[in-house]
Amino acid sequence: MTVDAIKAGALMLFAALVQVSIASTIEVAEGHPDVVLVLVISIALLRGPVFGAVVGFWAGLVLDVASLETLGLTSLLLTLVGYFAGRLGDVTTRSSAHPSLVAVALGTIGFALGSAVVHFMLGSTLSAGEFFIGVLLPTLALNMLLAYPLYGLCRRIFPTGVRERPAEVSPAV
């Protein structure tokens, strides 16, 4: 568990630097790909809700410090996304063929809505049409494109244990 925490911390530090320096320059109709969000969701799917919440808090803190944003806003939102993605991972990894796509879609929408509410409470204004059409849909599309490659990367970095097969029951003779 300690090794996973060190790997997650280093990965989130690198992802925050990539997010601030490279991904923020990529813009499609005012939407930006969110590498940190997709990685937090991927790690939470693989390691559970508590680990996902801690990784989300760390990633948000690093991202707020690196981008000189209001300290704590991104940490709060990524903590919630990490926790709920981990809870979703407990259920969907067994029943869904594409848990990363479902979790990234729900996480992106939840993060964007939470961010809009927090910024509205702080006094920022943005019309609903501009938010949904101009920001949320392009960001959602870009994050969905990142979902499979980053989830695959996280599966290699954080391998899950080999699951035991249930014992086969031989018919009674």
N, C-alpha and C positions, 0 to 999 in steps of 0.2 A: 504494500500500500504506500509506503514511503517513496519507493522508486517511482510509482505511478504519479505521486504528487509532484515530485521533482520534474518528471517528464512533462506533466501537464503545465506546470509553472513556466518552464522554458518554452514550450510550444506556444503558450498564450502570450508570452513576452515577444516572441518572434512574430506571431500573428498580429499583435497590436502595432508593431513597427511596420509590417507590411500594409496593414489597414490604413495607417496614417500617411505613409509615404507613397504607396502605389495605388491601392484600391480607391482612395478618395479622389484620385484624378480621373478615374474611369467613371463616366457619367452617361446614362441613357435616360433622357427625359427627366432629369433631376433625381434619378434613382442611382444609388451606388451599391456595388456588391458589398456584403458585410461578411468578411472572412471570419472575423472573431465570433460573430453570432453563430455561424454554421459550425465552427469548431466546438464551441461550447455545447451546442445541441448534440453533436456527434459524440463527444466525450460523455455527456450525460446519458445518452442512450446506452453506451457500453458499460458505464460504471455506476449508474444509479443516481437517485435524486440528491442525496447529501453531497456526494462528490461533485455532482453537476452544479449544485448551488455554490460550493466553495470555489470551483473553477470559474463560474460566472462572476462571482464577486471579485476574484483576483484579476480576471480579464477586464472587467469594467473599470477597476481601479487603475490598472496600467493604461487602458485606453483613455480614461479621463485625464491622467497626468500627461500622457504623450500628446494628446490633442489640445490641451489647455482648455478643456470644457469645464463646466460646473462640476466640481468634485462630488461624486456619489450618485449622480443621476443614472449614468450608464451602469454603475455597479448594482444599484437597486434593480434595474430592469433585467440585467443579465443574470443576477442571482435568481430572480423569479423564473426566468426562461430556463435556466439550468435545472432548477428543481422540478418544474413541471415537465420538462423534456425527459428527465430521469424517471419520473412517475409514468410517463407515457411509454418509455422504453421497457418498463416492467410488464406492460400489457401488450404492446404492439409487436415486440420482437418475436413473440411466439405466434401471433395471429395474422400479421401483415407481411406481405411479400416485400414491401418497400418502406420500412420504418423510417429511414432517413428522409425520404421525400415528405411523408406525412408530418413528421416532427419539424422539419425545416419550414414547411408551409405554415403550420400552426404557430411556430415560434416567431417567424418573421411578422405575421399578422399581429400577434400579441405584443411583440416588441414595438412595432410601429404605432399601434393604438396606445400602448402605455406611454410611449415617448410623446405622442401628440397630447395626451391628457396632462402629462407632467409639464410640458412646455406651455400648454394653455393655462395651467394653474400659475405658472410663473409670468404670464403676461404676453407671451408670443401669440401672434395671430396667423392663421393659415386657413384658407377656405377649404371646406370639405371636399369639393370637387378637385381642387388642386392637389390635395393630400392623397386622395384615392387614385386618381388617374395619373398625376404627374410624379408621385413619389412612391406610393405603396406598390402598384402593379409592376413598374420596372425593377424595383428592389426585389420583389418577390420572384420575378423571372430570373434575375441574375443569381439570387441565392439558390434557386432550384437547379440552376446549371452547375453551381459549386457543390451541391449536396452529395452526389455520388463520389466525385474524386476525393473530397475532404473526408467523407465517412470511410472510404477505403484506406486513406492514409491513417486515420485514427484506429482502424481495426488492426493495422500493422504495428502501430506504436503501442497500443493497449490491447494485446491479444486476450481474448476470452479463454477461459479454461475449457478443456475438452469436455463436452457434455457426455455423460454416460447414457448409453442406450438402455431402455428398459429391458429387463430380462424377458426373453421370449418364453412363453408358457407352452409347453408341449401338451398336446391333447392326451387325456387319460385313456389308456388302452383297456 
